[in-house]
Amino acid sequence: MTLTGHGGAVRSVAYSFDGLLLASGSDDGTVRVWDMRTGEEAMSPLLSGDGMVLSVDFARHSQWIASGTDAGIVCVWNVTTARANCLRLRGHLDQVNCVTFAPDGSNLASASTDRTARIWNPETGEQLAVLSGYRGSVNGVAFSPDGNLLASISDGSDTRLWHVNTGQYAREPMRYAGENTVIFSPDGESLAGTSRGQLTLWQYKTGQKTALNSAITIRSAQFSPDGRSLVAAHDQGLRLWTLQSNIADSPWVDLTGHSGTVRWATFSPCGIYIASASDDNTVRIWSPGSGEKSSQQLVAHEKPVSSVAVSRAGDFIASSSDDNSVRLWSLCTGKTTLPPFLGHTGRVLSVSASLDGRLVASSSVDQTVRLWDAHSGAAVGKPMTGHTDWIRAVSFSHDGLWLASASDDNTVHMWDLATQQSSAVGPLRCTDWVCAVVFSPDDKLIASGDNGGLIYLWNLDTGEHVCAPWQADRQRINSLEFSPNGKKIVSGGNDKDIRIWDASTSQLVLVLEGPPNSILSVAWSLDGGLIGAGSKDRTVRLWDAMTGALLATLRGHAGEVRSVVFAPDGQYIISGSEDTTIRKWHMDVACKRASEHNVDPIAALASAIIEDKWLVGPSGELLVWVPAEYRVYLQAGCCALTMGKSRVIVKAGAGGLHAGPNWKLCWCD
């Protein structure tokens, strides 16, 4: 996962004891709490109002989160209440570099630039001990597994051990054991400290020291729960050691992916994952057991979504992306149980699902067409080659025997799915790039649209033109679709209007006034009653297919909408966008709210647009202010589901949305 939302460098992360939550502290002055099952924020950001948050920790019972700030304040948040309560602990005279709870949660320790470490009662805020005598800033503190000892580390390469109950030395200070961070091993027998690019493991009872030479500037380190691994955060990323009996010979792997210095890294309680905090404003979750050297991203596309398709059974959505991958999602939950389908070496421009739901086809700028098993995600056969330029579109025949592909090489190829070889019919030639291709419902015709605005109709059996190509658009045709009865064709392209044609006569039947920008995708609902379109203006629009009346404009995407498709049940329309997300829109809700938004301020949120950080209503009224980092994740009211890195849902509480002529006097629950 990559968790985004912080507006500044992320300094520290900590898991809850059950591993279901992760807290992160940032230079933006917030502590954020993330749900590790979804990657979304579990609650509103915790605002201390005391400057940058330099350190965070979860208490074992998961009731409290502690944070230390550059203003010298230690905050203890009770996150089990409806609104997180904050107890501010005052006493430090300079920034708090580290906070940590005792294993049983009874004590809280803090380390500060004021050359002291302090022990607190986290429930009452009482200061129990002030540990002083350091020559420099105290940068780290750690409790032993039994909670009886506290280790601390300072700038003077001075590591100290204290009895927690008495506040007295447990032994003489140790020189040059570390300076940035200190931690106990899970068995309590060893301490690890960092200094001058080295990790030193110290058997403090025997005095034996072993160095892990790293030649990197280490910021922090943590043991795995079983003590068999050690992870360090450094300027270039993370380094993970698998500890051997001879510590100095321990092998390591580097985890790369952050674009800034990594400040902190910690294992999840189960030891399966590592969380890291970085100056690139993100938190990342890694899978150290996978053997991979790169981060495991959230279940979402990392780059623009180019195409979406829905299985006829309605059980999955297929998507393709500029990140070179194809993914499958549950239409019901938006979750995926399969890893991304990888194999294309360039952007994947189109995806299609076979009618029986067994196969998914994809096409790419790498000039290949690939088939995938929709149940296992495995590649089916070898890549199909023959095109000499980008392949912009693929489409299955309804009988599942054929696959058509459209390319910038001005041809449409027909593929026999049984052999995965080119059909004897074709290639079918156009006069310009071919941007769209589709089969008629009875599989007797193939229609395609090209870069010059022409529509072509061929006989599937013979490959002959059914009629002369007709000029359907003044510019490129980006998408076309047959009506469910096969009698009409809808087309959309760069000249902004949507046109409906009689398939037998090539005559124009109806023009739907489009948005002010290019139409990138069109779709016809299975009952024939609706036409949907995705546009460069970031909207999805719905029209009555018989009258041409505009029924709803769906806003929420933060990038152009490149692909739309109707769900088989007729309740939803699915959209894929340049903003990397896929959205599932409830059409009845959208159409109803489009007619209500002038009188219902809550319904107005569903059709609001973002202008200068505000959700703005149809008359330009300011509805809700949205922080910049949330805009791409905003989920409008008629959007039933968002498949992406995260989502922000605007809701009204029991008191409703309070509105009036003076927005300064209004508030939202």
C-alpha positions as CSV (number, residue, x, y, z in Angstrom):
1,M,0.0,0.0,0.0
2,T,0.9,3.6,-0.5
3,L,-1.0,5.8,2.0
4,T,-1.3,9.4,0.8
5,G,-2.9,12.4,2.6
6,H,-0.2,14.0,4.7
7,G,0.8,17.5,3.5
8,G,4.4,17.2,4.8
9,A,7.2,14.8,5.5
10,V,6.1,11.7,7.5
11,R,8.3,11.3,10.5
12,S,7.0,8.2,12.3
13,V,4.6,5.3,12.1
14,A,3.3,2.8,14.7
15,Y,0.9,-0.2,14.5
16,S,-1.9,-0.9,16.9
17,F,-1.4,-4.2,18.8
18,D,-3.9,-6.1,16.6
19,G,-2.3,-4.7,13.4
20,L,-5.6,-3.4,12.1
21,L,-4.6,0.3,12.5
22,L,-1.5,2.3,11.7
23,A,-0.8,5.8,13.1
24,S,1.5,8.2,11.3
25,G,2.9,11.6,12.4
26,S,3.9,14.3,10.0
27,D,5.4,17.8,9.6
28,D,2.0,18.9,8.6
29,G,1.0,18.9,12.3
30,T,-1.3,15.9,12.1
31,V,-1.5,12.3,13.3
32,R,-3.4,10.2,10.9
33,V,-4.9,6.8,11.6
34,W,-5.2,4.3,8.8
35,D,-7.3,1.1,8.4
36,M,-4.9,-1.5,7.3
37,R,-7.6,-3.6,5.6
38,T,-8.5,-0.9,3.2
39,G,-5.7,1.7,3.2
40,E,-8.2,4.4,4.1
41,E,-8.2,6.8,7.0
42,A,-10.1,5.3,9.9
43,M,-10.9,8.7,11.5
44,S,-10.4,12.4,11.0
45,P,-6.8,13.6,11.4
46,L,-5.7,14.4,14.9
47,L,-4.6,18.0,15.2
48,S,-2.4,18.9,18.2
49,G,-2.0,22.5,17.2
50,D,1.5,22.3,18.6
51,G,3.6,22.2,15.5
52,M,5.2,19.3,13.6
53,V,4.6,15.7,14.9
54,L,8.0,14.0,15.2
55,S,7.0,10.7,16.8
56,V,3.9,8.5,17.4
57,D,3.2,5.3,19.2
58,F,0.2,3.1,19.9
59,A,-0.5,1.7,23.4
60,R,-0.8,-2.1,23.6
61,H,-4.6,-1.9,24.3
62,S,-5.0,0.4,21.2
63,Q,-7.0,2.9,23.3
64,W,-4.3,5.6,23.2
65,I,-1.9,7.1,20.7
66,A,1.0,9.2,21.9
67,S,2.6,11.9,19.8
68,G,5.6,14.2,20.3
69,T,5.9,17.6,18.7
70,D,8.6,20.2,17.9
71,A,6.9,22.5,20.4
72,G,7.9,20.2,23.3
73,I,4.4,18.9,23.9
74,V,3.5,15.2,24.4
75,C,0.0,14.4,23.4
76,V,-2.0,11.4,24.5
77,W,-5.0,10.8,22.3
78,N,-7.9,8.6,23.4
79,V,-9.1,7.2,20.0
80,T,-12.0,5.1,21.4
81,T,-14.3,8.0,21.9
82,A,-16.5,9.5,19.2
83,R,-14.2,12.5,19.0
84,A,-10.6,11.7,19.9
85,N,-9.7,13.5,23.2
86,C,-6.2,14.9,23.7
87,L,-4.3,15.1,27.0
88,R,-1.3,17.4,26.6
89,L,1.7,16.6,28.8
90,R,3.9,19.6,29.4
91,G,7.4,19.7,30.9
92,H,10.0,19.4,28.0
93,L,11.7,22.6,27.1
94,D,12.4,21.7,23.5
95,Q,11.1,19.4,20.7
96,V,10.1,15.9,21.6
97,N,12.0,13.5,19.3
98,C,10.5,10.2,20.4
99,V,7.6,8.8,22.4
100,T,7.0,5.2,23.3
101,F,4.6,3.3,25.6
102,A,5.6,0.6,28.0
103,P,4.5,-2.9,26.9
104,D,1.6,-2.9,29.4
105,G,0.6,0.7,28.6
106,S,1.1,1.8,32.2
107,N,4.0,4.2,31.4
108,L,4.9,6.5,28.6
109,A,8.5,7.6,27.9
110,S,9.6,10.7,25.9
111,A,13.0,11.9,24.6
112,S,13.7,15.5,23.9
113,T,16.3,17.9,22.5
114,D,16.3,19.5,26.0
115,R,18.7,16.8,27.0
116,T,16.2,14.9,29.1
117,A,14.1,11.8,28.9
118,R,10.8,11.7,30.9
119,I,8.4,9.0,32.1
120,W,4.7,9.8,32.4
121,N,1.5,8.3,33.5
122,P,-0.5,8.4,30.2
123,E,-3.8,8.2,31.9
124,T,-3.4,11.1,34.3
125,G,-0.6,13.1,32.6
126,E,1.5,13.0,35.8
127,Q,5.2,13.3,35.2
128,L,6.8,10.3,37.1
129,A,10.5,10.8,36.4
130,V,13.0,13.2,34.7
131,L,16.1,11.4,33.4
132,S,18.9,13.9,32.9
133,G,22.7,14.1,32.7
134,Y,23.0,13.8,28.9
135,R,25.6,15.7,26.9
136,G,23.3,16.3,23.9
137,S,19.8,15.9,22.5
138,V,18.0,12.7,23.6
139,N,16.8,11.1,20.3
140,G,15.4,7.8,21.2
141,V,13.9,5.8,24.1
142,A,12.8,2.2,24.3
143,F,11.2,0.0,27.0
144,S,12.5,-3.6,27.6
145,P,9.9,-6.3,26.8
146,D,9.1,-6.7,30.5
147,G,8.8,-2.9,31.0
148,N,11.3,-2.8,33.9
149,L,14.1,-1.1,32.0
150,L,14.3,2.0,29.8
151,A,17.0,2.5,27.2
152,S,17.8,6.0,25.9
153,I,20.2,7.3,23.3
154,S,21.7,10.8,22.8
155,D,23.7,12.9,20.4
156,G,26.8,12.3,22.4
157,S,26.8,8.6,21.4
158,D,25.7,8.0,24.9
159,T,23.4,5.0,25.6
160,R,21.9,4.7,29.1
161,L,19.8,2.1,30.9
162,W,17.4,3.1,33.6
163,H,15.3,1.3,36.2
164,V,11.7,2.5,35.3
165,N,10.4,2.2,38.9
166,T,13.2,4.2,40.5
167,G,14.5,6.4,37.7
168,Q,18.1,5.3,38.6
169,Y,20.8,3.9,36.4
170,A,20.7,0.2,35.7
171,R,24.4,0.3,34.7
172,E,27.0,2.9,33.7
173,P,26.4,4.8,30.4
174,M,27.7,3.1,27.3
175,R,29.8,5.1,24.9
176,Y,29.5,5.0,21.1
177,A,26.7,2.4,21.1
178,G,24.5,4.7,19.0
179,E,23.1,8.1,18.6
180,N,19.9,8.1,16.5
181,T,17.8,5.2,17.7
182,V,17.8,2.5,20.3
183,I,15.6,-0.7,20.5
184,F,15.4,-3.9,22.6
185,S,15.4,-7.2,20.9
186,P,12.1,-9.2,21.5
187,D,13.8,-11.5,24.0
188,G,15.2,-8.5,25.9
189,E,18.8,-9.8,25.7
190,S,20.1,-7.3,23.2
191,L,20.0,-3.6,22.3
192,A,20.4,-2.3,18.8
193,G,21.7,1.3,18.2
194,T,22.7,3.3,15.2
195,S,25.7,5.6,14.8
196,R,27.7,6.9,11.9
197,G,26.1,4.7,9.3
198,Q,26.4,1.5,11.4
199,L,24.0,-0.7,13.2
200,T,25.4,-2.1,16.4
201,L,23.9,-5.0,18.3
202,W,25.0,-5.1,21.9
203,Q,24.5,-7.9,24.5
204,Y,24.3,-5.5,27.4
205,K,24.6,-8.2,30.0
206,T,27.9,-9.6,28.6
207,G,29.2,-6.4,26.9
208,Q,29.6,-8.2,23.5
209,K,29.1,-5.9,20.5
210,T,28.6,-6.8,16.8
211,A,28.3,-4.2,14.0
212,L,26.3,-4.5,10.9
213,N,28.2,-2.4,8.4
214,S,25.7,-0.7,6.2
215,A,27.5,2.3,4.6
216,I,24.2,4.2,4.7
217,T,22.9,6.9,7.0
218,I,20.5,5.1,9.2
219,R,17.6,7.1,10.7
220,S,15.9,4.3,12.7
221,A,15.8,0.5,13.1
222,Q,13.3,-2.1,14.4
223,F,13.4,-5.8,15.2
224,S,10.8,-8.1,13.8
225,P,8.5,-9.6,16.4
226,D,10.3,-12.9,16.3
227,G,13.7,-11.3,16.5
228,R,14.9,-12.9,13.3
229,S,15.0,-9.8,11.1
230,L,15.9,-6.2,11.5
231,V,14.8,-3.3,9.3
232,A,16.5,0.1,9.1
233,A,15.2,3.3,7.5
234,H,17.8,5.4,5.7
235,D,18.3,8.2,3.2
236,Q,17.7,6.0,0.1
237,G,15.0,3.6,1.4
238,L,14.9,0.6,3.7
239,R,17.3,-2.2,4.4
240,L,16.1,-5.5,5.7
241,W,18.5,-7.9,7.4
242,T,17.8,-11.6,8.0
243,L,19.8,-12.2,11.2
244,Q,22.2,-15.2,11.3
245,S,24.0,-16.8,14.2
246,N,27.0,-14.9,13.0
247,I,25.4,-11.5,13.0
248,A,28.1,-9.8,10.9
249,D,27.3,-12.3,8.0
250,S,23.6,-11.5,7.9
251,P,22.3,-11.0,4.4
252,W,20.1,-8.0,3.5
253,V,17.7,-6.8,0.8
254,D,17.0,-3.1,0.0
255,L,13.4,-2.0,-0.4
256,T,13.1,0.9,-2.8
257,G,10.2,3.0,-3.9
258,H,10.1,6.1,-1.7
259,S,11.1,9.3,-3.4
260,G,12.5,10.9,-0.2
261,T,14.4,10.1,2.9
262,V,12.8,7.3,4.9
263,R,12.6,8.5,8.6
264,W,11.0,5.5,10.3
265,A,10.2,1.8,9.7
266,T,8.4,-0.7,11.8
267,F,7.1,-4.3,11.6
268,S,3.4,-5.1,12.0
269,P,2.7,-7.2,15.1
270,C,2.3,-10.3,13.0
271,G,5.6,-9.7,11.3
272,I,4.2,-10.0,7.8
273,Y,4.4,-6.3,6.9
274,I,6.7,-3.3,7.3
275,A,5.4,0.3,7.4
276,S,7.7,3.1,6.5
277,A,7.5,6.9,6.8
278,S,9.2,9.3,4.4
279,D,9.9,12.8,3.5
280,D,8.0,12.2,0.3
281,N,4.8,12.7,2.4
282,T,3.7,9.1,2.1
283,V,3.5,6.0,4.2
284,R,4.2,2.7,2.5
285,I,3.4,-0.9,3.4
286,W,5.8,-3.6,2.4
287,S,5.7,-7.4,2.3
288,P,9.2,-8.5,3.4
289,G,8.4,-12.2,3.0
290,S,7.7,-11.9,-0.7
291,G,11.4,-11.6,-1.6
292,E,10.6,-8.6,-3.8
293,K,12.7,-5.5,-3.8
294,S,10.0,-3.0,-4.5
295,S,7.0,-1.8,-2.6
296,Q,3.7,-3.6,-2.7
297,Q,1.3,-0.9,-3.9
298,L,-2.3,-0.6,-2.9
299,V,-4.9,-2.5,-4.9
300,A,-5.4,0.3,-7.4
301,H,-3.9,1.4,-10.6
302,E,-0.9,3.7,-10.3
303,K,-1.5,5.5,-13.5
304,P,-4.5,6.6,-15.6
305,V,-7.2,4.0,-16.3
306,S,-7.7,3.7,-20.0
307,S,-10.6,1.2,-20.3
308,V,-13.2,-0.7,-18.3
309,A,-15.4,-3.6,-19.2
310,V,-18.0,-5.6,-17.2
311,S,-18.7,-9.3,-17.4
312,R,-22.2,-10.1,-18.6
313,A,-22.9,-12.0,-15.4
314,G,-22.1,-8.8,-13.5
315,D,-19.5,-10.5,-11.2
316,F,-16.4,-8.5,-12.2
317,I,-15.1,-5.3,-13.7
318,A,-11.9,-5.5,-15.9
319,S,-9.7,-2.4,-16.2
320,S,-6.6,-1.5,-18.1
321,S,-4.1,1.2,-17.4
322,D,-1.2,3.2,-18.4
323,D,0.7,1.3,-15.7
324,N,1.0,-1.6,-18.1
325,S,-1.4,-3.8,-16.1
326,V,-4.9,-5.3,-16.3
327,R,-6.9,-5.8,-13.1
328,L,-10.2,-7.5,-12.1
329,W,-12.5,-6.1,-9.4
330,S,-15.7,-7.3,-7.8
331,L,-18.6,-5.3,-9.2
332,C,-20.3,-5.6,-5.8
333,T,-17.5,-4.8,-3.4
334,G,-14.8,-3.1,-5.5
335,K,-12.2,-5.5,-4.0
336,T,-9.9,-7.8,-6.0
337,T,-8.6,-11.2,-5.0
338,L,-6.2,-11.5,-7.9
339,P,-2.8,-9.8,-8.4
340,P,-2.5,-7.5,-11.5
341,F,-2.2,-9.2,-14.9
342,L,1.3,-8.3,-16.0
343,G,2.9,-9.0,-19.3
344,H,2.4,-6.0,-21.5
345,T,5.6,-3.9,-21.9
346,G,3.7,-0.7,-22.6
347,R,0.5,1.1,-21.7
348,V,-2.6,-1.1,-22.0
349,L,-5.1,0.9,-24.0
350,S,-8.2,-1.4,-24.1
351,V,-9.8,-4.3,-22.2
352,S,-12.8,-6.5,-23.1
353,A,-14.5,-9.4,-21.3
354,S,-15.9,-12.4,-23.1
355,L,-19.7,-12.9,-22.8
356,D,-19.3,-16.1,-20.7
357,G,-16.9,-14.3,-18.3
358,R,-14.0,-16.8,-18.8
359,L,-11.6,-14.6,-20.8
360,V,-10.3,-11.1,-20.7
361,A,-8.6,-9.5,-23.7
362,S,-6.2,-6.6,-23.6
363,S,-4.4,-4.5,-26.2
364,S,-1.4,-2.2,-25.8
365,V,1.0,0.2,-27.3
366,D,3.5,-2.7,-27.4
367,Q,1.5,-3.9,-30.5
368,T,0.2,-7.1,-29.0
369,V,-3.1,-8.5,-27.9
370,R,-3.2,-10.8,-24.9
371,L,-5.7,-13.2,-23.4
372,W,-6.1,-13.8,-19.7
373,D,-8.0,-16.4,-17.6
374,A,-10.5,-14.4,-15.6
375,H,-10.6,-16.9,-12.8
376,S,-6.9,-17.4,-12.2
377,G,-5.3,-14.4,-13.9
378,A,-3.0,-16.6,-15.9
379,A,-2.0,-15.7,-19.4
380,V,-3.8,-17.8,-22.0
381,G,-1.5,-18.7,-24.9
382,K,1.1,-16.4,-26.3
383,P,0.7,-12.7,-27.2
384,M,-1.1,-12.2,-30.5
385,T,1.1,-10.3,-32.9
386,G,0.5,-8.9,-36.4
387,H,-0.3,-5.2,-35.9
388,T,2.6,-2.8,-36.6
389,D,1.5,0.1,-34.4
390,W,-0.5,0.8,-31.2
391,I,-3.6,-1.3,-30.7
392,R,-6.3,1.1,-29.4
393,A,-9.3,-1.3,-29.0
394,V,-10.3,-4.9,-28.6
395,S,-13.7,-6.5,-28.6
396,F,-15.1,-10.0,-28.2
397,S,-17.8,-11.4,-30.5
398,H,-21.0,-12.3,-28.6
399,D,-20.6,-16.0,-29.5
400,G,-17.1,-16.1,-28.1
401,L,-15.5,-17.3,-31.3
402,W,-13.7,-14.1,-32.4
403,L,-11.8,-11.2,-31.1
404,A,-11.4,-7.9,-33.1
405,S,-8.5,-5.5,-32.6
406,A,-8.2,-1.9,-33.9
407,S,-4.8,-0.3,-34.5
408,D,-3.0,2.9,-35.5
409,D,-1.7,0.9,-38.5
410,N,-5.1,1.6,-40.1
411,T,-6.3,-2.0,-39.8
412,V,-8.8,-4.1,-37.9
413,H,-7.6,-7.7,-37.3
414,M,-9.9,-10.7,-36.6
415,W,-8.5,-13.4,-34.3
416,D,-9.8,-17.0,-34.1
417,L,-10.0,-17.6,-30.3
418,A,-9.6,-21.3,-30.7
419,T,-6.2,-21.0,-32.4
420,Q,-5.3,-17.4,-31.4
421,Q,-4.3,-16.9,-35.0
422,S,-5.4,-14.2,-37.5
423,S,-8.6,-15.0,-39.3
424,A,-8.8,-15.5,-43.1
425,V,-11.1,-12.5,-43.0
426,G,-9.0,-9.4,-42.9
427,P,-7.1,-7.5,-42.1
428,L,-9.9,-4.9,-42.6
429,R,-8.4,-1.7,-43.9
430,C,-9.4,1.9,-43.0
431,T,-8.0,5.2,-44.3
432,D,-6.7,6.4,-40.9
433,W,-5.9,5.2,-37.4
434,V,-8.6,2.9,-36.1
435,C,-9.7,4.0,-32.7
436,A,-12.8,1.9,-32.0
437,V,-14.2,-1.5,-33.0
438,V,-17.3,-3.4,-32.0
439,F,-19.5,-6.4,-33.0
440,S,-23.2,-6.2,-33.7
441,P,-25.4,-8.2,-31.2
442,D,-26.0,-10.9,-33.8
443,D,-22.3,-11.0,-34.8
444,K,-23.1,-10.5,-38.4
445,L,-21.4,-7.0,-38.6
446,I,-18.3,-5.3,-37.4
447,A,-18.2,-1.6,-37.0
448,S,-15.1,0.6,-36.5
449,G,-14.4,4.3,-36.3
450,D,-11.2,6.0,-37.3
451,N,-9.1,9.1,-36.7
452,G,-10.7,10.9,-39.7
453,G,-14.3,10.6,-38.4
454,L,-15.4,7.8,-40.6
455,I,-17.5,4.8,-39.6
456,Y,-17.0,1.5,-41.4
457,L,-19.4,-1.5,-41.5
458,W,-18.1,-5.0,-42.6
459,N,-19.7,-8.4,-43.0
460,L,-18.1,-10.7,-40.5
461,D,-18.2,-13.8,-42.7
462,T,-16.8,-12.2,-45.9
463,G,-14.9,-9.1,-44.7
464,E,-16.7,-7.1,-47.4
465,H,-18.1,-3.6,-46.8
466,V,-21.8,-3.6,-46.1
467,C,-22.0,0.0,-47.2
468,A,-19.6,2.8,-48.1
469,P,-17.9,4.4,-45.0
470,W,-19.7,7.5,-43.9
471,Q,-18.5,10.7,-42.4
472,A,-19.9,10.5,-38.9
473,D,-17.7,13.1,-37.2
474,R,-15.6,16.1,-38.2
475,Q,-12.8,14.7,-36.1
476,R,-11.6,11.4,-34.6
477,I,-14.2,8.9,-33.5
478,N,-13.0,7.7,-30.1
479,S,-15.8,5.2,-29.3
480,L,-18.9,3.6,-30.8
481,E,-21.5,1.0,-29.7
482,F,-24.4,-0.9,-31.2
483,S,-27.9,-0.6,-29.7
484,P,-29.0,-3.8,-28.0
485,N,-31.3,-4.7,-30.9
486,G,-28.5,-4.0,-33.4
487,K,-30.5,-1.4,-35.4
488,K,-28.6,1.7,-34.3
489,I,-25.0,2.8,-33.6
490,V,-24.0,5.5,-31.2
491,S,-20.7,7.3,-31.8
492,G,-18.7,9.9,-29.9
493,G,-15.5,11.7,-30.7
494,N,-13.4,14.9,-30.6
495,D,-16.1,17.2,-32.0
496,K,-18.0,16.9,-28.7
497,D,-21.5,15.9,-29.9
498,I,-22.9,12.3,-29.7
499,R,-24.6,11.0,-32.7
500,I,-27.0,8.1,-33.2
501,W,-27.1,6.4,-36.6
502,D,-29.4,3.9,-38.4
503,A,-27.1,0.9,-38.9
504,S,-29.0,-0.3,-42.0
505,T,-29.1,3.1,-43.9
506,S,-26.2,5.0,-42.3
507,Q,-28.6,7.9,-41.8
508,L,-28.3,10.3,-38.8
509,V,-31.2,9.6,-36.3
510,L,-30.4,11.9,-33.3
511,V,-27.8,14.3,-32.1
512,L,-27.1,14.5,-28.3
513,E,-25.6,17.8,-27.3
514,G,-22.3,16.9,-25.6
515,P,-20.0,18.6,-23.1
516,P,-17.6,21.4,-24.0
517,N,-14.8,18.8,-24.5
518,S,-14.1,15.7,-26.5
519,I,-16.2,12.5,-25.9
520,L,-13.8,9.7,-25.1
521,S,-16.2,6.8,-24.6
522,V,-19.9,6.0,-25.2
523,A,-22.0,3.1,-24.0
524,W,-25.6,1.8,-24.5
525,S,-27.5,0.3,-21.6
526,L,-28.7,-3.3,-22.1
527,D,-32.3,-2.3,-22.1
528,G,-31.7,0.3,-24.8
529,G,-33.1,3.1,-22.7
530,L,-30.0,5.0,-21.8
531,I,-26.8,6.3,-23.4
532,G,-23.8,7.1,-21.3
533,A,-20.6,9.0,-22.2
534,G,-17.3,9.8,-20.6
535,S,-15.7,13.1,-21.5
536,K,-12.4,15.0,-21.3
537,D,-14.2,17.5,-19.0
538,R,-14.0,14.9,-16.2
539,T,-17.8,14.1,-16.3
540,V,-20.0,11.1,-17.0
541,R,-23.3,12.0,-18.7
542,L,-26.5,10.1,-19.1
543,W,-29.1,10.7,-21.9
544,D,-32.5,9.3,-22.7
545,A,-31.7,7.2,-25.8
546,M,-35.2,7.8,-27.4
547,T,-35.6,11.6,-26.8
548,G,-32.0,12.7,-26.4
549,A,-32.8,14.5,-23.1
550,L,-29.9,14.9,-20.8
551,L,-30.8,13.1,-17.6
552,A,-27.7,13.6,-15.3
553,T,-24.2,14.8,-15.2
554,L,-22.0,12.9,-12.8
555,R,-19.0,14.8,-11.4
556,G,-16.3,13.5,-9.1
557,H,-13.5,12.3,-11.2
558,A,-10.4,14.6,-11.1
559,G,-9.2,13.6,-14.5
560,E,-10.7,12.9,-18.0
561,V,-13.1,10.0,-18.1
562,R,-11.6,7.6,-20.7
563,S,-14.1,4.7,-20.5
564,V,-17.7,4.0,-19.5
565,V,-19.7,0.8,-19.5
566,F,-23.2,-0.1,-18.1
567,A,-23.5,-2.9,-15.5
568,P,-25.8,-5.7,-16.8
569,D,-28.4,-5.1,-14.0
570,G,-29.1,-1.7,-15.4
571,Q,-28.6,0.0,-12.1
572,Y,-25.0,1.3,-12.4
573,I,-22.6,2.8,-14.9
574,I,-18.9,2.2,-14.4
575,S,-16.3,4.8,-15.4
576,G,-12.5,4.7,-15.6
577,S,-10.5,7.9,-15.4
578,E,-7.1,9.5,-15.9
579,D,-7.2,10.2,-12.1
580,T,-6.3,6.4,-11.7
581,T,-9.7,5.6,-10.2
582,I,-12.7,3.5,-11.3
583,R,-16.1,4.7,-10.1
584,K,-19.5,2.9,-9.9
585,W,-22.4,5.3,-10.2
586,H,-26.0,4.6,-9.2
587,M,-28.0,5.9,-12.1
588,D,-31.4,6.2,-10.4
589,V,-29.9,8.2,-7.6
590,A,-28.0,10.4,-10.0
591,C,-31.1,11.2,-12.2
592,K,-33.2,11.8,-9.1
593,R,-30.7,14.2,-7.5
594,A,-30.2,16.0,-10.8
595,S,-33.8,17.1,-10.6
596,E,-33.7,17.9,-6.8
597,H,-30.4,19.8,-6.4
598,N,-32.0,23.2,-6.8
599,V,-34.0,22.8,-3.6
600,D,-32.0,20.2,-1.6
601,P,-28.5,21.3,-0.5
602,I,-27.5,17.7,0.4
603,A,-28.5,16.5,-3.1
604,A,-26.5,19.4,-4.5
605,L,-23.3,17.7,-3.3
606,A,-23.9,14.9,-5.8
607,S,-23.6,17.3,-8.7
608,A,-21.2,19.8,-7.2
609,I,-17.9,20.6,-8.9
610,I,-14.5,21.6,-7.3
611,E,-13.4,25.1,-7.8
612,D,-10.6,26.7,-5.9
613,K,-10.7,24.0,-3.2
614,W,-14.5,24.2,-2.7
615,L,-17.4,22.0,-3.7
616,V,-19.5,24.5,-5.6
617,G,-23.2,24.1,-6.3
618,P,-25.1,24.7,-9.5
619,S,-25.5,28.5,-8.8
620,G,-21.9,29.0,-7.7
621,E,-22.7,28.7,-4.0
622,L,-19.9,27.4,-1.8
623,L,-20.9,24.0,-0.2
624,V,-17.9,22.3,1.3
625,W,-14.2,23.2,1.5
626,V,-12.0,20.2,0.4
627,P,-8.3,20.1,1.2
628,A,-6.3,19.8,-2.0
629,E,-4.9,16.4,-1.1
630,Y,-8.4,14.9,-0.9
631,R,-9.8,16.2,-4.2
632,V,-8.9,13.1,-6.3
633,Y,-10.5,10.8,-3.7
634,L,-13.7,12.7,-3.2
635,Q,-16.7,10.4,-3.7
636,A,-19.9,12.1,-4.6
637,G,-23.3,11.0,-3.2
638,C,-24.5,9.1,-6.3
639,C,-21.1,7.3,-6.6
640,A,-21.8,3.9,-5.0
641,L,-18.2,2.7,-5.0
642,T,-14.7,4.0,-5.8
643,M,-11.9,1.7,-6.8
644,G,-8.7,3.6,-6.1
645,K,-6.0,4.4,-3.5
646,S,-8.5,6.0,-1.2
647,R,-11.8,7.7,-1.1
648,V,-13.4,10.7,0.8
649,I,-17.1,10.5,1.3
650,V,-19.1,13.7,2.2
651,K,-22.0,12.9,4.5
652,A,-24.5,14.9,6.5
653,G,-25.0,13.9,10.1
654,A,-28.3,13.5,12.0
655,G,-28.7,17.3,12.2
656,G,-28.5,17.6,8.5
657,L,-26.6,20.1,6.4
658,H,-27.2,23.7,7.7
659,A,-27.4,26.2,4.9
660,G,-28.2,29.9,4.7
661,P,-27.5,33.2,2.9
662,N,-24.3,33.8,4.8
663,W,-22.0,30.7,4.5
664,K,-19.8,31.9,7.5
665,L,-22.7,31.2,9.8
666,C,-23.3,27.7,8.5
667,W,-21.7,24.5,9.5
668,C,-21.7,20.8,8.6
669,D,-22.1,17.8,10.8
